[in-house]
């Protein structure tokens, strides 16, 4: 085989190997993205004569850190924030130059949808595209500003992590919405329900003062006659002799 033929074969092999590795990498990216989509119900957007809007709501998330810059939904370009080593870094000045002046910072507490998940395992990077949930935020004039957050993980992290571990990291910036006020109300109502279903206290001859107080609480009045004591409650009197229940009136 000539040198030229050997060179051509080597180049062809390198090209084939590169294409194969690229296909495998894309397959891994897609597989992880599919796992994350199970964790996050994505919202869908579309445009009509009135402009862009959310056509299919998804799971709602609450922004936990400042530094996310929103742009109008019709913008082709965005200036992503980057979350790395526990800190969220806003977009650079250069990135801001390409998106114009019609922007707004999405504040902490703002509620958003996730519309897209891009996974790049080779670079240990995941980018989430988000859009404001105008109805969740009580917006008077819907704007549906969008943005993106890049999560930069340590080297080889994504090849070993599962979707749950990744979600834990994402939650430090975009936490799933919880119905805490509703849950607190339910928790407050639960003891009352349990109390109403509990059997009424029973007072029996021979019970000690401590047992009666534990069942009925402190009396409104105590009549102390030495060996004989009378505990007066709102609707009954309990007579103790020698520290034990002798009669109930």
RAQUIPE-V578942 format. One line per field, one symbol per residue. psi: psi as a letter, one per 30 degrees, with the letter a starting at -180 (. if undefined). Layout:
BEGIN
psi->???
END
This chain:
BEGIN
psi->kleeeeeeeeeeeeeeeeeeeeeeeeeeeeeeeeeefeejjklkllkaffakljfjlakklkkfklgkkllkffkelljklkjkhgkkkllleeeffffafilkkjlkfkkllkfkkkkieeghkkkkklkkieeefhkejkehklakkkjjllkgeffflleeeeeeeeffejkkklieeeeeeeeefeeeeeeffkllkkklkfkleeeeeeefaklfkkjjhcfkkkjjleglkkkkkgglkelk.
END
